[in-house]
Amino acid sequence: MYRGYGVAANAYLTTVNFDEATRLTTVRESAFEDCDHLQSDIDFSNTSLKTIEKGAFFDCFSLKNVTFSNMLETIGKQAFQETKIKNISLPGTLKRLGYKAFHDCDNATTLSFSPGEGILWCDMEDDRCNTFTSCGNLTSLYLGRDIYWSDESKKCASPFYDSYFTNVVIDDNVYHLGNFLFQHSNKLQALSIGKKVKEIPNECFNETKEIQSFILTDGEEPITLGNSCANFKVRSLYMGRPIEDIENIPGGRVDDTKAMELLQVGPCVSEIKSLSFNNFHNLKTVTLPANITVKSKAFFICGIQELYVQGDAHFETQSFTKCYKLHPYFFHFHHLF
């Protein structure tokens, strides 16, 4: 373990090398706290590190790069608060993230959770996790793990509350999205949901409306979309899975008469239900897979101008009712390889 030598002794420390510390398992509480001049890259990849305790690198505001070991299980409270870490890449072995673990890391731009076994638990205090709060430049998230915290009923509790993400990718290894997980993530513009997520809770994206690109990756299992999804200002939707509740199709309730312009349906979707796209006036281009069935009034009063069908398909009577801009010359039946 590494205990440190106290704040005063560490004050002018500039370099720490763990290359030979193969038996290191723990970095103790406040070990490098207030090491203002610590600028070297911290690399734990050759160690056996499992635990980084409370405040271990608190207020090391010159620290920019940290590589974690593939054995790491716990990052304690405020462990990296107020550091300048740019890319936060967390291993799949991680089991616990402490309160404010990366709070106020305003230099961070990317956050990645590698896929791993089991769940990742985020600690709370005063009804909040604040794990990544005040990270004003943290714009990209790759989520490869199921994340839990003790009270998903509180709006401000999530580790991603009030985030600045513009792009979020939910991996195919993720099953669970918590309620209010992306509460007030109002800068989020591009979202991709993996094939194992069966339900997006009603308030998962509460007060998050600026999403313009939405991808449901290809999968056989249908997905249930929560109420908050209908408020996305989606302009482009890739529908790789069947959607159970068509009233919550993204973009279904926005004020600008349904913003969606582009729809592509993946090969795992066999049917478009009646009134799935009702009054999508801005919808201009639709691409459908081979062997799909389009039910009557599936596209009702839409602004479709071009329809691409990637093979044989079945269209029921009035599949495109009152889609006045869809001229027969703009039907494209072909195979894409």
Residue, then its C-alpha position, 0 to 999 in steps of 0.5 A: m500500500y501507499r500511505g503518503y507522507g502528509v500534505a506538507a511533505n507532498a507539496y512539491l512532489t512532481t513525479v510518481n512512478f509505480d512501474e515497479a510497484t507490482r504488489l501495490t494493492t491500496v493507495r491510502e486516504s489523502a496519500f497525495e492530497d494537495c500535491d499541486h505540482l504533481q504533473s507526471d502521468i500516473d500509471f497503475s497498469n503494472t500494479s495489483l491496485k484494488t483500492i484508491e481511498k478517500g481523497a487520495f489525489f484530492d486537489c492535485f490540480s496539475l494531474k492530467n493523466v491516470t491509467f488504472s489497473n485492471m484489478l481496481e475495485t474501489i475509488g473512494k470519496q473525492a479521490f480525484q476531485e479537482t484534478k485536471i484528468k482529461n480522459i477518465s477510463l474506468p476498468g470493468t473490474l470496478k465495483r464502487l465509486g465514491y461520493k464526488a469521486f471525480h467532482d469538479c474535474d473541469n478538464a475532463t472531456t471523455l468518460s468510459f466505463s469498460p464492460g465488466e461482470g456485475i454491477l457498479w455501485c455509486d455512493m450517495e451523500d445528502d441524497r446525491c452522488n455528485t460523482f461527475t458534477s461540475c465537469g463542464n467539458l465532459t462531453s462524451l460518455y461510453l457506458g459499458r456497465d450497469i450502474y446503480w445508486s441507492d435511491e433512483s426516485k430522487k431527481c438529483a441523485s444520479p451520478f450523471y445528473d446535470s451532465y454536459f454530455t453531447n454524445v452518449v453510447i450505451d453498450d450492448n452489455v448494459y441491461h439497466l438504465g436507472n430512473f433520472l439517470f440523465q436528468h437535466s442533461n440538456k446538452l445531449q444531442a446524440l444517443s445510442i442504446g444497446k440491444k439488451v436494454k429492454e426498458i427506458p424508465n419514464e424519467c430516465f431522460n427527464e428535462t433532456k430534450e435536445i437529442q437530435s440523433f437517436i440509435l436503437t442498435d439491432g436486436e430481436e427484443p422489443i424495447t419499451l420507451g419511457n415518457s421522456c423519450a417522446n420529448f426528444k427533438v430527434r431529427s434522425l432515428y435508427m430503429g434497430r429494434p421493435i418499439e412497444d409503445i408507439e406513443n413515445i417514439p422519439g420526437g412524438r411530442v415536440d412543439d415544432t410539429k415533430a422534428m424527425e426528418l430521417l428514419q431508417v428501420g433495421p433488419c430486425v424489425s418485421e412490422i411498423k404498427s398502425l399510427s406509429f408515425n402520426n403527423f410527422h410533418n417534417l419526416k422526409t426520408v424513410t428507409l425500410p428493410a426487406n420483408i417488413t410489413v407496414k400496417s395501415k396508416a403506419f405513416f399518417i399525414c407525414g411529409i415523406q418525400e422519398l421511400y427506400v425499400q431494401g427488398d420485397a416488403h408488404f404494404e397494407t392498404q393506406s400504409f402512407t395515408k395523406c402523405y401527399k408529398l410521396h410521389p410514386y416516382f420517389f419509391h425506390f425498391h432495391h437491394l443494398f449490399 
